[in-house]
Amino acid sequence: MRMRETLDFLLFDWLKAGDLTTRERFAEHSPETFGAVLDTCEKIAREKFAPFNRLADTQEPHFDGERVHLPQATHDATRAYAESGMLAAAQDYDVGGMQLPCVIEMAGNAFFSKASVAMGGYAMLTSGNASLLMAHGTPLQREVFAKNEFAGRWFGTMCLSEPQAGSSLSDIATRAELEDDTDPLGPRYRLTGNKMWISGGEHEITENIVHLVLAKIPGPDGKLIPGTRGISLFIVPKRLVNERAELTGERNDVALAGLNHKLGYRGTTNCLLNFGEGRFTPGGRKGAIGYLVGKPGEGLRCMFHMMNEARIGVGLGAVMLGYAGYEASLDYAKQRPQGRPMTAAGKDAASPQRPIIEHADVRRMLLAQKSYVEGGLALELYCARLVDELHTGDDPAGAQALLDVLIPIAKSWPSEWCLEANSLAIQVLGGYGYTRDFPVEQYWRDQRLNMIHEGTHGIQALDLLGRKVVQQGGASLAALAARVQQTIERAIQTGWAPQANQLAAALAQVGGATKKAWSTGEPEEALANAVPYLQAFGHTVLAWLWLDVALAVSGDSAFAEGKRAAARYFFAYELPKIGAWLDVVARREPLCREVQADWF
Ligand SMILES: Cc1cc2nc3c(=O)[nH]c(=O)nc-3n(C[C@H](O)[C@H](O)[C@H](O)COP(=O)(O)OP(=O)(O)OC[C@H]3O[C@@H](n4cnc5c(N)ncnc54)[C@H](O)[C@@H]3O)c2cc1C
């Protein structure tokens, strides 16, 4: 069973994505056009990305002091992606887009993440960057920058992090000083500072790179305003352009200080960029030229406007890496003969060995992977479908409430559990899995990033327990509980009644632990065990989705039985774990908070 079959089932049978074509925005589409988009993505990913995934890893980006070199395959793959029109998949027709629903855009992109997540990184960043400019840029900024990014002429980046400011973005120190507020491309500033970890920050794939940079405009006293209030957003092109989107021939003062050498995800360059150090002198002086986007002080708000999509994108990427490992280990397990059946009379050494998939423990590892990756896929598509409800549905507030609590899970759950899936894939291959002759070790290395970027695991947990489940008197949590309850009520009438009861108990346990965590009103007490809470919450959400998916399955095909087995696995082996996680949350276990630094 390949991923496409599950993807189609989840999209069209479970989530009824075909019904979206009755909405005005998607009226020119049909289930067939959606299918054609998926076919095209699958084909390009199979032909241009997957065969070169290992090459992108072994031929790591190399900086010769002047230029960054990447394998030709990366140039070819990104070009093929741009030519497919996927960079503007969800955009309006009049900017060259396809007006696709978010859920179809995400599903199409899933093929690229699975084939080569690192080679796909450039396009995902560009699309996010340009979409942000469509939402917050001036008409000319959209015309000059966003449109050329959607066309694949220029690629884009997101420059938030600095060496001293990662999770705590309020501490960024990049300065932006006003130079001319009459520039047609937007109020023009000069930026100075260092940006760390910038993915796609330097390359020669496209003739220009459009950096979106967070920086602080100093107050009247010349000092930077503390906190996030002072943060603004700027377009800083690597090469300067005029209002007609022509390169002026001048290099902006953005210099690559060096490439980071990563554990995985190596095909995407990762850069320390120096802005305004004087390496280049546009207009005869040092300082990187940047054009303000939106209003001063609203940089973070603009940057996080696309947060739902960005975090679903990271989660889906994590799922797809898990999927790649699952499929590789499944193929291997069917072919690798090792060991013999254990009978009451012992083993018959003269009998042929059995393929390892015949061993219950190997099946356990495959079922665990299946439940993580297919469950994760259901989660991400469900969230993407909610984004469509938010933009084109009749209950946007309801969709927003659900997204609020689900987004930290969409980002973090697959980052953790599809990493576990990748680890299990290595285990299924045994010693071979630990070598670079098989692909599964690379999937694990590539995957390891996902718990770190786009808000670390710890930060997602704080967001969930510290904000999302308590906001508006717990309204978002209540909205989710109501949805879960609907599934429970349907399931209770069926053979899934035991699982429905188990889920109802889990939901009550999560609700109880939430209250107890906050019962003293002390954030330090409540949040000390935020990560176990995140894990328990995530597992409860996944159990709900698995039950819902199981109810949508019919017949006794291998496909249907496989879905039921994975659902049963999740309830039997995974959901019971939440007890231990929630125990420490509910009693506000103080150990981690109280242990002293010098006791380590
Ligand atoms: C490969 C890669 C690509 C990246 N791409 C980009 C990019 O394109 N653009 C960009 O702007 N950034 C990018 N990043 C940066 C990434 O977003 C940061 O690494 C991340 O935000 C964490 O920041 P940090 O590395 O400084 O870690 P820190 O913030 O120092 O965190 C270290 C540890 O401390 C924990 N911690 C920190 N604060 C708290 C707290 N208040 N409470 C509890 N725990 C806390 C964290 O959870 C983490 O475990 C990338 C990073 C990597 C590794």
The ligand as an SDF file (V2000), in Angstrom:
LIG
                    3D

 53 58  0  0  0  0  0  0  0  0999 V2000
   18.6110   23.8290   10.2890 C   0  0  0  0  0  0  0  0  0  0  0  0
   17.9640   25.0490   10.8460 C   0  0  0  0  0  0  0  0  0  0  0  0
   17.2520   25.8790    9.9980 C   0  0  0  0  0  0  0  0  0  0  0  0
   16.7070   27.0600   10.4920 C   0  0  0  0  0  0  0  0  0  0  0  0
   16.1240   27.9460    9.6100 N   0  0  0  0  0  0  0  0  0  0  0  0
   15.7840   29.1890   10.0590 C   0  0  0  0  0  0  0  0  0  0  0  0
   15.3640   30.2130    9.1520 C   0  0  0  0  0  0  0  0  0  0  0  0
   15.2680   29.9860    7.9410 O   0  0  0  0  0  0  0  0  0  0  0  0
   15.0900   31.4450    9.6460 N   0  0  0  0  0  0  0  0  0  0  0  0
   15.1890   31.7330   10.9640 C   0  0  0  0  0  0  0  0  0  0  0  0
   14.9290   32.8600   11.3430 O   0  0  0  0  0  0  0  0  0  0  0  0
   15.5880   30.7840   11.8660 N   0  0  0  0  0  0  0  0  0  0  0  0
   15.8850   29.5350   11.4310 C   0  0  0  0  0  0  0  0  0  0  0  0
   16.3030   28.5650   12.3280 N   0  0  0  0  0  0  0  0  0  0  0  0
   16.4280   28.9300   13.7270 C   0  0  0  0  0  0  0  0  0  0  0  0
   15.4700   28.2090   14.6440 C   0  0  0  0  0  0  0  0  0  0  0  0
   14.1820   28.7310   14.4970 O   0  0  0  0  0  0  0  0  0  0  0  0
   16.0410   28.3320   16.0520 C   0  0  0  0  0  0  0  0  0  0  0  0
   17.1310   27.4260   16.1300 O   0  0  0  0  0  0  0  0  0  0  0  0
   15.0300   28.0550   17.1210 C   0  0  0  0  0  0  0  0  0  0  0  0
   14.1030   29.0930   17.1590 O   0  0  0  0  0  0  0  0  0  0  0  0
   15.6680   27.8930   18.5010 C   0  0  0  0  0  0  0  0  0  0  0  0
   16.5210   28.9340   18.8020 O   0  0  0  0  0  0  0  0  0  0  0  0
   17.9990   28.6250   19.3400 P   0  0  0  0  0  0  0  0  0  0  0  0
   18.6350   27.6890   18.3780 O   0  0  0  0  0  0  0  0  0  0  0  0
   18.6590   29.9050   19.5760 O   0  0  0  0  0  0  0  0  0  0  0  0
   17.7570   27.8370   20.6690 O   0  0  0  0  0  0  0  0  0  0  0  0
   17.4000   28.4700   22.0980 P   0  0  0  0  0  0  0  0  0  0  0  0
   16.3030   29.4480   21.9720 O   0  0  0  0  0  0  0  0  0  0  0  0
   18.6550   28.9030   22.7560 O   0  0  0  0  0  0  0  0  0  0  0  0
   16.8350   27.2020   22.8530 O   0  0  0  0  0  0  0  0  0  0  0  0
   17.6790   26.1720   23.3860 C   0  0  0  0  0  0  0  0  0  0  0  0
   16.8310   25.2450   24.2390 C   0  0  0  0  0  0  0  0  0  0  0  0
   16.2680   25.9760   25.3330 O   0  0  0  0  0  0  0  0  0  0  0  0
   14.8570   25.8510   25.3530 C   0  0  0  0  0  0  0  0  0  0  0  0
   14.2580   27.1080   25.7630 N   0  0  0  0  0  0  0  0  0  0  0  0
   14.5320   28.3470   25.3030 C   0  0  0  0  0  0  0  0  0  0  0  0
   13.7480   29.2480   25.8980 N   0  0  0  0  0  0  0  0  0  0  0  0
   12.9420   28.5860   26.7450 C   0  0  0  0  0  0  0  0  0  0  0  0
   11.9090   28.9690   27.6380 C   0  0  0  0  0  0  0  0  0  0  0  0
   11.5170   30.2290   27.7570 N   0  0  0  0  0  0  0  0  0  0  0  0
   11.2840   27.9960   28.3450 N   0  0  0  0  0  0  0  0  0  0  0  0
   11.6340   26.7110   28.2250 C   0  0  0  0  0  0  0  0  0  0  0  0
   12.6170   26.2950   27.3930 N   0  0  0  0  0  0  0  0  0  0  0  0
   13.2620   27.2250   26.6580 C   0  0  0  0  0  0  0  0  0  0  0  0
   14.4630   25.4980   23.9310 C   0  0  0  0  0  0  0  0  0  0  0  0
   13.2220   24.8060   23.8670 O   0  0  0  0  0  0  0  0  0  0  0  0
   15.6520   24.6490   23.4880 C   0  0  0  0  0  0  0  0  0  0  0  0
   15.4420   23.3070   23.8470 O   0  0  0  0  0  0  0  0  0  0  0  0
   16.8100   27.3640   11.8580 C   0  0  0  0  0  0  0  0  0  0  0  0
   17.4860   26.4850   12.7140 C   0  0  0  0  0  0  0  0  0  0  0  0
   18.0630   25.3560   12.2170 C   0  0  0  0  0  0  0  0  0  0  0  0
   18.8170   24.4610   13.1580 C   0  0  0  0  0  0  0  0  0  0  0  0
  1  2  1  0
  2  3  1  0
  2 52  2  0
  3  4  2  0
  4  5  1  0
  4 50  1  0
  5  6  2  0
  6  7  1  0
  6 13  1  0
  7  8  2  0
  7  9  1  0
  9 10  1  0
 10 11  2  0
 10 12  1  0
 12 13  2  0
 13 14  1  0
 14 15  1  0
 14 50  1  0
 15 16  1  0
 16 17  1  0
 16 18  1  0
 18 19  1  0
 18 20  1  0
 20 21  1  0
 20 22  1  0
 22 23  1  0
 23 24  1  0
 24 25  2  0
 24 26  1  0
 24 27  1  0
 27 28  1  0
 28 29  2  0
 28 30  1  0
 28 31  1  0
 31 32  1  0
 32 33  1  0
 33 34  1  0
 33 48  1  0
 34 35  1  0
 35 36  1  0
 35 46  1  0
 36 37  1  0
 36 45  1  0
 37 38  2  0
 38 39  1  0
 39 40  1  0
 39 45  2  0
 40 41  1  0
 40 42  2  0
 42 43  1  0
 43 44  2  0
 44 45  1  0
 46 47  1  0
 46 48  1  0
 48 49  1  0
 50 51  2  0
 51 52  1  0
 52 53  1  0
M  END
$$$$
